[in-house]
């Protein structure tokens, strides 16, 4: 397959296949977040009963900790996968991350429970979770880098927004698969039922694999290879020339904790404090993510018109403001109010930052270190997202009145992300070839 014909319009770079790159990124992110969301849902609703001796508060905290272990592996994966992504190409690394994520998730569905092998059960769960985290470290960074480098200069944010819109698709699919599982009798749900969503991930992986395998490397990377401008030691070059940008991305990436507050912690809070059944909370997630399928590309288009910073900062501040509104709606007993609050919080608040960060962060780096910079910066920042449920649960966040602790925690991380974003340069008018230049 040949590339599209380069544009003759000054300042507008094409020559790539942005639509196909966006589709491949969408599907890759869908796989990643399908896998991550079913793990998060299971950590809140299933794993305390299956992998730990007593289904009490301590079991819930330990279960949330297994969710966080993936984020320990992410920085390691970011360094290794980022190195190879900048050295040998985005596509090859993305094929590897896709297959590793699928295999790890399928393996979780095959694990024995605590009654069968004792403490070996959570140990094996953590090992599989670490593999998921290693894979995820390269997936979004590689997909965002590839899509941005395929996109025309004036539509980079729109096309890269589909990488994160894929997360909504994955979460919707995961919730729709998990809802019937929760309706099963306990003797089926806690034995074979919970395993089915993990096994079904193989279907999504195969679809994404066959689309991704036909995708070319982006023109910007191919040009860097031809002119021998690729880095032999991308991480060393990154820390030499872009260390401030790495720190900035780490702080901005704290915003991802909002997603785990919404998709994992709030589910547990709704069940344990507000008495909302698990099925209803999963439908809240489906509704909010379905709306975000439409709002995130619009936020991406807006960022191509007015800039990355104002859209990202709006998303961060609105997330901080709407967190207590959403949590208190869970205690109201009014399902319609819950849905409205969930959509306002996630689809019209957090979705703005979520849509824009792939272009916002990636544009801080030059082509030769973009994969590494994006991977390392985001994965270190995502540690906050990974351990947010365990931290807030330990602070009493899933006990009566815990909406206060959750809201304060969310406000702090959103303010950190906002301040970091304010220090960044605005890059929406900078041509792709000139990004990251000093």
DOLUMMI-853614 format. One record per residue (C-alpha): residue number from 1; residue in one letter; chain; x, y negated, z. Coordinates in steps of 0.25 Angstrom, whole numbers, plus 5000, padded with zeros to 4 digits. Layout:
% residues N
+-----+------+-----+------+-------+------+
: seq : type : mol : east : north :   up :
+-----+------+-----+------+-------+------+
: NUM :    a :   A :    X :     Y :    Z :
...
+-----+------+-----+------+-------+------+
END
This chain:
% residues 438
+-----+------+-----+------+-------+------+
: seq : type : mol : east : north :   up :
+-----+------+-----+------+-------+------+
:   1 :    x :   A : 5000 :  5000 : 5000 :
:   2 :    x :   A : 5006 :  4986 : 4996 :
:   3 :    x :   A : 5005 :  4974 : 5004 :
:   4 :    x :   A : 4995 :  4962 : 5001 :
:   5 :    x :   A : 5001 :  4951 : 4992 :
:   6 :    x :   A : 5008 :  4940 : 5000 :
:   7 :    x :   A : 5001 :  4927 : 5001 :
:   8 :    x :   A : 5006 :  4915 : 4993 :
:   9 :    x :   A : 5000 :  4905 : 5003 :
:  10 :    x :   A : 5011 :  4898 : 5011 :
:  11 :    x :   A : 5011 :  4902 : 5026 :
:  12 :    x :   A : 5002 :  4914 : 5024 :
:  13 :    x :   A : 5009 :  4927 : 5024 :
:  14 :    x :   A : 5003 :  4940 : 5019 :
:  15 :    x :   A : 5008 :  4952 : 5012 :
:  16 :    x :   A : 5003 :  4961 : 5023 :
:  17 :    x :   A : 4991 :  4969 : 5025 :
:  18 :    x :   A : 4984 :  4962 : 5037 :
:  19 :    x :   A : 4971 :  4969 : 5036 :
:  20 :    x :   A : 4977 :  4983 : 5036 :
:  21 :    x :   A : 4986 :  4979 : 5047 :
:  22 :    x :   A : 4975 :  4973 : 5055 :
:  23 :    x :   A : 4967 :  4986 : 5053 :
:  24 :    x :   A : 4979 :  4995 : 5057 :
:  25 :    x :   A : 4981 :  4986 : 5070 :
:  26 :    x :   A : 4966 :  4986 : 5073 :
:  27 :    x :   A : 4966 :  5002 : 5073 :
:  28 :    x :   A : 4979 :  5003 : 5081 :
:  29 :    x :   A : 4974 :  4994 : 5092 :
:  30 :    x :   A : 4961 :  5001 : 5092 :
:  31 :    x :   A : 4968 :  5014 : 5094 :
:  32 :    x :   A : 4976 :  5008 : 5105 :
:  33 :    x :   A : 4965 :  5001 : 5112 :
:  34 :    x :   A : 4956 :  5013 : 5111 :
:  35 :    x :   A : 4966 :  5021 : 5118 :
:  36 :    x :   A : 4969 :  5011 : 5128 :
:  37 :    x :   A : 4954 :  5008 : 5131 :
:  38 :    x :   A : 4950 :  5022 : 5133 :
:  39 :    x :   A : 4962 :  5023 : 5142 :
:  40 :    x :   A : 4957 :  5011 : 5150 :
:  41 :    x :   A : 4943 :  5015 : 5151 :
:  42 :    x :   A : 4947 :  5029 : 5155 :
:  43 :    x :   A : 4956 :  5023 : 5166 :
:  44 :    x :   A : 4945 :  5015 : 5171 :
:  45 :    x :   A : 4934 :  5026 : 5170 :
:  46 :    x :   A : 4940 :  5039 : 5168 :
:  47 :    x :   A : 4954 :  5041 : 5173 :
:  48 :    x :   A : 4952 :  5039 : 5188 :
:  49 :    x :   A : 4944 :  5051 : 5188 :
:  50 :    x :   A : 4952 :  5060 : 5178 :
:  51 :    x :   A : 4967 :  5056 : 5181 :
:  52 :    x :   A : 4967 :  5053 : 5196 :
:  53 :    x :   A : 4963 :  5060 : 5209 :
:  54 :    x :   A : 4952 :  5051 : 5214 :
:  55 :    x :   A : 4943 :  5041 : 5206 :
:  56 :    x :   A : 4945 :  5030 : 5216 :
:  57 :    x :   A : 4951 :  5016 : 5215 :
:  58 :    x :   A : 4965 :  5021 : 5215 :
:  59 :    x :   A : 4962 :  5030 : 5204 :
:  60 :    x :   A : 4957 :  5018 : 5196 :
:  61 :    x :   A : 4969 :  5010 : 5199 :
:  62 :    x :   A : 4978 :  5022 : 5194 :
:  63 :    x :   A : 4970 :  5024 : 5182 :
:  64 :    x :   A : 4971 :  5010 : 5178 :
:  65 :    x :   A : 4986 :  5011 : 5181 :
:  66 :    x :   A : 4987 :  5022 : 5170 :
:  67 :    x :   A : 4981 :  5012 : 5160 :
:  68 :    x :   A : 4992 :  5002 : 5164 :
:  69 :    x :   A : 5003 :  5013 : 5161 :
:  70 :    x :   A : 5002 :  5011 : 5146 :
:  71 :    x :   A : 5006 :  4996 : 5148 :
:  72 :    x :   A : 5019 :  5001 : 5155 :
:  73 :    x :   A : 5023 :  5009 : 5142 :
:  74 :    x :   A : 5019 :  4997 : 5133 :
:  75 :    x :   A : 5031 :  4988 : 5135 :
:  76 :    x :   A : 5040 :  5001 : 5132 :
:  77 :    x :   A : 5032 :  5004 : 5120 :
:  78 :    x :   A : 5033 :  4989 : 5116 :
:  79 :    x :   A : 5048 :  4989 : 5116 :
:  80 :    x :   A : 5050 :  5002 : 5109 :
:  81 :    x :   A : 5038 :  5000 : 5099 :
:  82 :    x :   A : 5041 :  4986 : 5097 :
:  83 :    x :   A : 5056 :  4989 : 5093 :
:  84 :    x :   A : 5052 :  4999 : 5082 :
:  85 :    x :   A : 5040 :  4990 : 5078 :
:  86 :    x :   A : 5050 :  4979 : 5075 :
:  87 :    x :   A : 5061 :  4988 : 5069 :
:  88 :    x :   A : 5054 :  4999 : 5060 :
:  89 :    x :   A : 5040 :  4993 : 5058 :
:  90 :    x :   A : 5026 :  4990 : 5064 :
:  91 :    x :   A : 5019 :  5001 : 5057 :
:  92 :    x :   A : 5028 :  5013 : 5062 :
:  93 :    x :   A : 5027 :  5009 : 5076 :
:  94 :    x :   A : 5012 :  5007 : 5075 :
:  95 :    x :   A : 5010 :  5021 : 5069 :
:  96 :    x :   A : 5017 :  5027 : 5081 :
:  97 :    x :   A : 5009 :  5018 : 5092 :
:  98 :    x :   A : 4996 :  5023 : 5086 :
:  99 :    x :   A : 4999 :  5038 : 5086 :
: 100 :    x :   A : 5005 :  5037 : 5100 :
: 101 :    x :   A : 4993 :  5030 : 5106 :
: 102 :    x :   A : 4984 :  5040 : 5100 :
: 103 :    x :   A : 4992 :  5052 : 5105 :
: 104 :    x :   A : 4993 :  5046 : 5119 :
: 105 :    x :   A : 4978 :  5043 : 5120 :
: 106 :    x :   A : 4974 :  5057 : 5115 :
: 107 :    x :   A : 4984 :  5063 : 5125 :
: 108 :    x :   A : 4976 :  5056 : 5136 :
: 109 :    x :   A : 4964 :  5063 : 5133 :
: 110 :    x :   A : 4971 :  5076 : 5134 :
: 111 :    x :   A : 4977 :  5074 : 5148 :
: 112 :    x :   A : 4973 :  5083 : 5160 :
: 113 :    x :   A : 4966 :  5076 : 5172 :
: 114 :    x :   A : 4970 :  5074 : 5187 :
: 115 :    x :   A : 4963 :  5087 : 5191 :
: 116 :    x :   A : 4971 :  5095 : 5181 :
: 117 :    x :   A : 4985 :  5090 : 5183 :
: 118 :    x :   A : 4985 :  5081 : 5194 :
: 119 :    x :   A : 4994 :  5068 : 5194 :
: 120 :    x :   A : 4999 :  5073 : 5180 :
: 121 :    x :   A : 4986 :  5068 : 5174 :
: 122 :    x :   A : 4988 :  5053 : 5177 :
: 123 :    x :   A : 5003 :  5055 : 5174 :
: 124 :    x :   A : 5000 :  5060 : 5160 :
: 125 :    x :   A : 4990 :  5049 : 5158 :
: 126 :    x :   A : 5000 :  5039 : 5161 :
: 127 :    x :   A : 5010 :  5045 : 5151 :
: 128 :    x :   A : 4999 :  5045 : 5140 :
: 129 :    x :   A : 4996 :  5031 : 5144 :
: 130 :    x :   A : 5011 :  5027 : 5143 :
: 131 :    x :   A : 5011 :  5032 : 5128 :
: 132 :    x :   A : 4998 :  5024 : 5125 :
: 133 :    x :   A : 5005 :  5012 : 5131 :
: 134 :    x :   A : 5018 :  5014 : 5123 :
: 135 :    x :   A : 5010 :  5015 : 5110 :
: 136 :    x :   A : 5001 :  5003 : 5113 :
: 137 :    x :   A : 5014 :  4994 : 5115 :
: 138 :    x :   A : 5017 :  4995 : 5100 :
: 139 :    x :   A : 5003 :  4996 : 5094 :
: 140 :    x :   A : 4997 :  4981 : 5096 :
: 141 :    x :   A : 5011 :  4975 : 5094 :
: 142 :    x :   A : 5014 :  4982 : 5081 :
: 143 :    x :   A : 5000 :  4981 : 5076 :
: 144 :    x :   A : 4999 :  4966 : 5079 :
: 145 :    x :   A : 5013 :  4964 : 5073 :
: 146 :    x :   A : 5009 :  4971 : 5060 :
: 147 :    x :   A : 4996 :  4964 : 5058 :
: 148 :    x :   A : 5002 :  4951 : 5061 :
: 149 :    x :   A : 5013 :  4953 : 5051 :
: 150 :    x :   A : 5003 :  4958 : 5040 :
: 151 :    x :   A : 4994 :  4946 : 5042 :
: 152 :    x :   A : 4994 :  4933 : 5035 :
: 153 :    x :   A : 4999 :  4921 : 5043 :
: 154 :    x :   A : 4986 :  4914 : 5045 :
: 155 :    x :   A : 4978 :  4927 : 5050 :
: 156 :    x :   A : 4988 :  4934 : 5059 :
: 157 :    x :   A : 4979 :  4932 : 5071 :
: 158 :    x :   A : 4967 :  4938 : 5064 :
: 159 :    x :   A : 4974 :  4950 : 5059 :
: 160 :    x :   A : 4981 :  4953 : 5072 :
: 161 :    x :   A : 4969 :  4951 : 5080 :
: 162 :    x :   A : 4964 :  4965 : 5074 :
: 163 :    x :   A : 4975 :  4972 : 5082 :
: 164 :    x :   A : 4968 :  4968 : 5095 :
: 165 :    x :   A : 4954 :  4969 : 5089 :
: 166 :    x :   A : 4958 :  4984 : 5087 :
: 167 :    x :   A : 4959 :  4984 : 5102 :
: 168 :    x :   A : 4944 :  4981 : 5103 :
: 169 :    x :   A : 4941 :  4992 : 5093 :
: 170 :    x :   A : 4948 :  5002 : 5101 :
: 171 :    x :   A : 4942 :  4998 : 5114 :
: 172 :    x :   A : 4928 :  4998 : 5108 :
: 173 :    x :   A : 4930 :  5012 : 5102 :
: 174 :    x :   A : 4936 :  5017 : 5115 :
: 175 :    x :   A : 4924 :  5012 : 5123 :
: 176 :    x :   A : 4914 :  5018 : 5114 :
: 177 :    x :   A : 4921 :  5031 : 5115 :
: 178 :    x :   A : 4923 :  5030 : 5130 :
: 179 :    x :   A : 4908 :  5026 : 5133 :
: 180 :    x :   A : 4902 :  5040 : 5130 :
: 181 :    x :   A : 4913 :  5046 : 5139 :
: 182 :    x :   A : 4908 :  5038 : 5151 :
: 183 :    x :   A : 4894 :  5044 : 5149 :
: 184 :    x :   A : 4899 :  5058 : 5150 :
: 185 :    x :   A : 4897 :  5066 : 5163 :
: 186 :    x :   A : 4909 :  5065 : 5172 :
: 187 :    x :   A : 4913 :  5080 : 5171 :
: 188 :    x :   A : 4914 :  5077 : 5156 :
: 189 :    x :   A : 4919 :  5063 : 5156 :
: 190 :    x :   A : 4931 :  5065 : 5166 :
: 191 :    x :   A : 4935 :  5078 : 5159 :
: 192 :    x :   A : 4934 :  5078 : 5143 :
: 193 :    x :   A : 4926 :  5066 : 5141 :
: 194 :    x :   A : 4936 :  5055 : 5144 :
: 195 :    x :   A : 4946 :  5062 : 5135 :
: 196 :    x :   A : 4938 :  5060 : 5122 :
: 197 :    x :   A : 4941 :  5045 : 5120 :
: 198 :    x :   A : 4956 :  5048 : 5121 :
: 199 :    x :   A : 4955 :  5059 : 5111 :
: 200 :    x :   A : 4947 :  5051 : 5101 :
: 201 :    x :   A : 4959 :  5040 : 5100 :
: 202 :    x :   A : 4965 :  5050 : 5090 :
: 203 :    x :   A : 4954 :  5046 : 5080 :
: 204 :    x :   A : 4957 :  5031 : 5080 :
: 205 :    x :   A : 4972 :  5034 : 5080 :
: 206 :    x :   A : 4971 :  5042 : 5067 :
: 207 :    x :   A : 4963 :  5031 : 5060 :
: 208 :    x :   A : 4973 :  5020 : 5064 :
: 209 :    x :   A : 4985 :  5029 : 5060 :
: 210 :    x :   A : 4980 :  5031 : 5046 :
: 211 :    x :   A : 4977 :  5016 : 5044 :
: 212 :    x :   A : 4990 :  5011 : 5050 :
: 213 :    x :   A : 4999 :  5021 : 5042 :
: 214 :    x :   A : 4996 :  5014 : 5029 :
: 215 :    x :   A : 5000 :  5000 : 5035 :
: 216 :    x :   A : 5013 :  4993 : 5030 :
: 217 :    x :   A : 5023 :  4986 : 5039 :
: 218 :    x :   A : 5019 :  4971 : 5039 :
: 219 :    x :   A : 5026 :  4962 : 5028 :
: 220 :    x :   A : 5033 :  4954 : 5039 :
: 221 :    x :   A : 5040 :  4966 : 5045 :
: 222 :    x :   A : 5043 :  4972 : 5031 :
: 223 :    x :   A : 5050 :  4959 : 5028 :
: 224 :    x :   A : 5058 :  4959 : 5041 :
: 225 :    x :   A : 5063 :  4973 : 5038 :
: 226 :    x :   A : 5067 :  4970 : 5023 :
: 227 :    x :   A : 5075 :  4958 : 5028 :
: 228 :    x :   A : 5080 :  4965 : 5040 :
: 229 :    x :   A : 5074 :  4956 : 5050 :
: 230 :    x :   A : 5069 :  4967 : 5059 :
: 231 :    x :   A : 5075 :  4967 : 5072 :
: 232 :    x :   A : 5084 :  4979 : 5077 :
: 233 :    x :   A : 5081 :  4977 : 5091 :
: 234 :    x :   A : 5068 :  4969 : 5091 :
: 235 :    x :   A : 5066 :  4969 : 5106 :
: 236 :    x :   A : 5080 :  4963 : 5108 :
: 237 :    x :   A : 5077 :  4952 : 5097 :
: 238 :    x :   A : 5063 :  4950 : 5103 :
: 239 :    x :   A : 5068 :  4947 : 5117 :
: 240 :    x :   A : 5079 :  4938 : 5112 :
: 241 :    x :   A : 5070 :  4929 : 5103 :
: 242 :    x :   A : 5056 :  4931 : 5108 :
: 243 :    x :   A : 5057 :  4934 : 5123 :
: 244 :    x :   A : 5048 :  4922 : 5126 :
: 245 :    x :   A : 5037 :  4927 : 5117 :
: 246 :    x :   A : 5038 :  4941 : 5123 :
: 247 :    x :   A : 5035 :  4935 : 5137 :
: 248 :    x :   A : 5024 :  4926 : 5131 :
: 249 :    x :   A : 5017 :  4938 : 5125 :
: 250 :    x :   A : 5019 :  4946 : 5138 :
: 251 :    x :   A : 5011 :  4935 : 5145 :
: 252 :    x :   A : 5001 :  4933 : 5135 :
: 253 :    x :   A : 4999 :  4948 : 5134 :
: 254 :    x :   A : 4994 :  4948 : 5148 :
: 255 :    x :   A : 4980 :  4944 : 5142 :
: 256 :    x :   A : 4979 :  4959 : 5138 :
: 257 :    x :   A : 4975 :  4962 : 5152 :
: 258 :    x :   A : 4961 :  4956 : 5149 :
: 259 :    x :   A : 4959 :  4968 : 5140 :
: 260 :    x :   A : 4962 :  4978 : 5151 :
: 261 :    x :   A : 4953 :  4970 : 5161 :
: 262 :    x :   A : 4942 :  4970 : 5152 :
: 263 :    x :   A : 4943 :  4985 : 5146 :
: 264 :    x :   A : 4948 :  4992 : 5158 :
: 265 :    x :   A : 4948 :  4985 : 5172 :
: 266 :    x :   A : 4934 :  4979 : 5169 :
: 267 :    x :   A : 4928 :  4993 : 5166 :
: 268 :    x :   A : 4933 :  4998 : 5180 :
: 269 :    x :   A : 4928 :  4985 : 5187 :
: 270 :    x :   A : 4914 :  4986 : 5180 :
: 271 :    x :   A : 4913 :  5001 : 5185 :
: 272 :    x :   A : 4919 :  5000 : 5199 :
: 273 :    x :   A : 4914 :  4986 : 5203 :
: 274 :    x :   A : 4902 :  4982 : 5194 :
: 275 :    x :   A : 4896 :  4996 : 5193 :
: 276 :    x :   A : 4896 :  4995 : 5178 :
: 277 :    x :   A : 4896 :  5009 : 5171 :
: 278 :    x :   A : 4908 :  5012 : 5162 :
: 279 :    x :   A : 4900 :  5013 : 5150 :
: 280 :    x :   A : 4895 :  4999 : 5151 :
: 281 :    x :   A : 4909 :  4993 : 5153 :
: 282 :    x :   A : 4914 :  5000 : 5141 :
: 283 :    x :   A : 4902 :  4995 : 5133 :
: 284 :    x :   A : 4907 :  4981 : 5137 :
: 285 :    x :   A : 4921 :  4984 : 5132 :
: 286 :    x :   A : 4915 :  4989 : 5119 :
: 287 :    x :   A : 4906 :  4976 : 5117 :
: 288 :    x :   A : 4917 :  4966 : 5121 :
: 289 :    x :   A : 4927 :  4973 : 5111 :
: 290 :    x :   A : 4917 :  4974 : 5100 :
: 291 :    x :   A : 4915 :  4959 : 5101 :
: 292 :    x :   A : 4930 :  4957 : 5101 :
: 293 :    x :   A : 4931 :  4965 : 5088 :
: 294 :    x :   A : 4925 :  4952 : 5082 :
: 295 :    x :   A : 4931 :  4941 : 5091 :
: 296 :    x :   A : 4945 :  4945 : 5090 :
: 297 :    x :   A : 4947 :  4943 : 5075 :
: 298 :    x :   A : 4940 :  4930 : 5077 :
: 299 :    x :   A : 4950 :  4926 : 5087 :
: 300 :    x :   A : 4961 :  4930 : 5078 :
: 301 :    x :   A : 4956 :  4922 : 5067 :
: 302 :    x :   A : 4955 :  4910 : 5077 :
: 303 :    x :   A : 4969 :  4912 : 5081 :
: 304 :    x :   A : 4973 :  4911 : 5066 :
: 305 :    x :   A : 4966 :  4897 : 5066 :
: 306 :    x :   A : 4969 :  4890 : 5079 :
: 307 :    x :   A : 4981 :  4898 : 5085 :
: 308 :    x :   A : 4984 :  4910 : 5093 :
: 309 :    x :   A : 4986 :  4903 : 5107 :
: 310 :    x :   A : 4972 :  4896 : 5108 :
: 311 :    x :   A : 4965 :  4909 : 5105 :
: 312 :    x :   A : 4974 :  4918 : 5114 :
: 313 :    x :   A : 4973 :  4908 : 5126 :
: 314 :    x :   A : 4958 :  4907 : 5124 :
: 315 :    x :   A : 4957 :  4922 : 5125 :
: 316 :    x :   A : 4966 :  4922 : 5138 :
: 317 :    x :   A : 4958 :  4911 : 5145 :
: 318 :    x :   A : 4944 :  4916 : 5142 :
: 319 :    x :   A : 4948 :  4930 : 5147 :
: 320 :    x :   A : 4952 :  4925 : 5160 :
: 321 :    x :   A : 4939 :  4917 : 5161 :
: 322 :    x :   A : 4930 :  4928 : 5157 :
: 323 :    x :   A : 4936 :  4940 : 5165 :
: 324 :    x :   A : 4928 :  4936 : 5178 :
: 325 :    x :   A : 4915 :  4934 : 5169 :
: 326 :    x :   A : 4916 :  4948 : 5163 :
: 327 :    x :   A : 4919 :  4955 : 5176 :
: 328 :    x :   A : 4908 :  4948 : 5184 :
: 329 :    x :   A : 4898 :  4952 : 5172 :
: 330 :    x :   A : 4902 :  4967 : 5175 :
: 331 :    x :   A : 4896 :  4965 : 5189 :
: 332 :    x :   A : 4883 :  4958 : 5184 :
: 333 :    x :   A : 4877 :  4971 : 5180 :
: 334 :    x :   A : 4872 :  4964 : 5167 :
: 335 :    x :   A : 4877 :  4972 : 5155 :
: 336 :    x :   A : 4874 :  4960 : 5145 :
: 337 :    x :   A : 4882 :  4951 : 5154 :
: 338 :    x :   A : 4894 :  4961 : 5154 :
: 339 :    x :   A : 4894 :  4962 : 5139 :
: 340 :    x :   A : 4894 :  4947 : 5137 :
: 341 :    x :   A : 4905 :  4945 : 5147 :
: 342 :    x :   A : 4913 :  4956 : 5141 :
: 343 :    x :   A : 4912 :  4950 : 5127 :
: 344 :    x :   A : 4915 :  4936 : 5132 :
: 345 :    x :   A : 4927 :  4940 : 5140 :
: 346 :    x :   A : 4933 :  4950 : 5130 :
: 347 :    x :   A : 4928 :  4947 : 5116 :
: 348 :    x :   A : 4928 :  4932 : 5117 :
: 349 :    x :   A : 4939 :  4930 : 5127 :
: 350 :    x :   A : 4950 :  4940 : 5128 :
: 351 :    x :   A : 4948 :  4944 : 5113 :
: 352 :    x :   A : 4954 :  4930 : 5109 :
: 353 :    x :   A : 4967 :  4933 : 5115 :
: 354 :    x :   A : 4967 :  4948 : 5111 :
: 355 :    x :   A : 4965 :  4944 : 5097 :
: 356 :    x :   A : 4976 :  4934 : 5096 :
: 357 :    x :   A : 4987 :  4940 : 5104 :
: 358 :    x :   A : 4992 :  4949 : 5093 :
: 359 :    x :   A : 4996 :  4937 : 5084 :
: 360 :    x :   A : 4999 :  4928 : 5095 :
: 361 :    x :   A : 5009 :  4937 : 5101 :
: 362 :    x :   A : 5015 :  4943 : 5088 :
: 363 :    x :   A : 5017 :  4929 : 5082 :
: 364 :    x :   A : 5027 :  4926 : 5093 :
: 365 :    x :   A : 5037 :  4936 : 5087 :
: 366 :    x :   A : 5045 :  4937 : 5074 :
: 367 :    x :   A : 5043 :  4949 : 5065 :
: 368 :    x :   A : 5055 :  4956 : 5070 :
: 369 :    x :   A : 5051 :  4957 : 5084 :
: 370 :    x :   A : 5036 :  4955 : 5084 :
: 371 :    x :   A : 5032 :  4970 : 5087 :
: 372 :    x :   A : 5042 :  4970 : 5099 :
: 373 :    x :   A : 5038 :  4956 : 5104 :
: 374 :    x :   A : 5023 :  4959 : 5103 :
: 375 :    x :   A : 5024 :  4973 : 5109 :
: 376 :    x :   A : 5033 :  4970 : 5121 :
: 377 :    x :   A : 5026 :  4957 : 5124 :
: 378 :    x :   A : 5012 :  4962 : 5124 :
: 379 :    x :   A : 5015 :  4975 : 5131 :
: 380 :    x :   A : 5022 :  4969 : 5142 :
: 381 :    x :   A : 5010 :  4959 : 5144 :
: 382 :    x :   A : 5001 :  4971 : 5142 :
: 383 :    x :   A : 5006 :  4977 : 5155 :
: 384 :    x :   A : 4997 :  4967 : 5162 :
: 385 :    x :   A : 4985 :  4973 : 5154 :
: 386 :    x :   A : 4989 :  4987 : 5157 :
: 387 :    x :   A : 4989 :  4986 : 5172 :
: 388 :    x :   A : 4978 :  4975 : 5174 :
: 389 :    x :   A : 4968 :  4986 : 5178 :
: 390 :    x :   A : 4977 :  4992 : 5188 :
: 391 :    x :   A : 4982 :  4979 : 5194 :
: 392 :    x :   A : 4968 :  4973 : 5195 :
: 393 :    x :   A : 4962 :  4986 : 5200 :
: 394 :    x :   A : 4973 :  4986 : 5211 :
: 395 :    x :   A : 4969 :  4972 : 5214 :
: 396 :    x :   A : 4954 :  4976 : 5217 :
: 397 :    x :   A : 4949 :  4972 : 5203 :
: 398 :    x :   A : 4940 :  4984 : 5202 :
: 399 :    x :   A : 4934 :  4982 : 5215 :
: 400 :    x :   A : 4922 :  4973 : 5219 :
: 401 :    x :   A : 4926 :  4958 : 5216 :
: 402 :    x :   A : 4937 :  4963 : 5208 :
: 403 :    x :   A : 4933 :  4954 : 5196 :
: 404 :    x :   A : 4941 :  4943 : 5203 :
: 405 :    x :   A : 4954 :  4950 : 5203 :
: 406 :    x :   A : 4952 :  4954 : 5188 :
: 407 :    x :   A : 4948 :  4940 : 5184 :
: 408 :    x :   A : 4960 :  4934 : 5191 :
: 409 :    x :   A : 4969 :  4944 : 5185 :
: 410 :    x :   A : 4964 :  4942 : 5171 :
: 411 :    x :   A : 4965 :  4927 : 5173 :
: 412 :    x :   A : 4979 :  4927 : 5177 :
: 413 :    x :   A : 4984 :  4936 : 5165 :
: 414 :    x :   A : 4976 :  4927 : 5155 :
: 415 :    x :   A : 4982 :  4914 : 5161 :
: 416 :    x :   A : 4996 :  4921 : 5159 :
: 417 :    x :   A : 4993 :  4924 : 5145 :
: 418 :    x :   A : 4987 :  4910 : 5142 :
: 419 :    x :   A : 5000 :  4903 : 5148 :
: 420 :    x :   A : 5009 :  4912 : 5139 :
: 421 :    x :   A : 5001 :  4910 : 5127 :
: 422 :    x :   A : 5002 :  4895 : 5129 :
: 423 :    x :   A : 5017 :  4896 : 5128 :
: 424 :    x :   A : 5017 :  4903 : 5114 :
: 425 :    x :   A : 5018 :  4896 : 5101 :
: 426 :    x :   A : 5006 :  4895 : 5092 :
: 427 :    x :   A : 5010 :  4904 : 5079 :
: 428 :    x :   A : 4997 :  4905 : 5071 :
: 429 :    x :   A : 5002 :  4896 : 5060 :
: 430 :    x :   A : 5016 :  4902 : 5060 :
: 431 :    x :   A : 5019 :  4911 : 5048 :
: 432 :    x :   A : 5022 :  4926 : 5051 :
: 433 :    x :   A : 5036 :  4925 : 5046 :
: 434 :    x :   A : 5039 :  4914 : 5056 :
: 435 :    x :   A : 5033 :  4920 : 5068 :
: 436 :    x :   A : 5042 :  4921 : 5080 :
: 437 :    x :   A : 5053 :  4912 : 5074 :
: 438 :    x :   A : 5061 :  4904 : 5084 :
+-----+------+-----+------+-------+------+
END
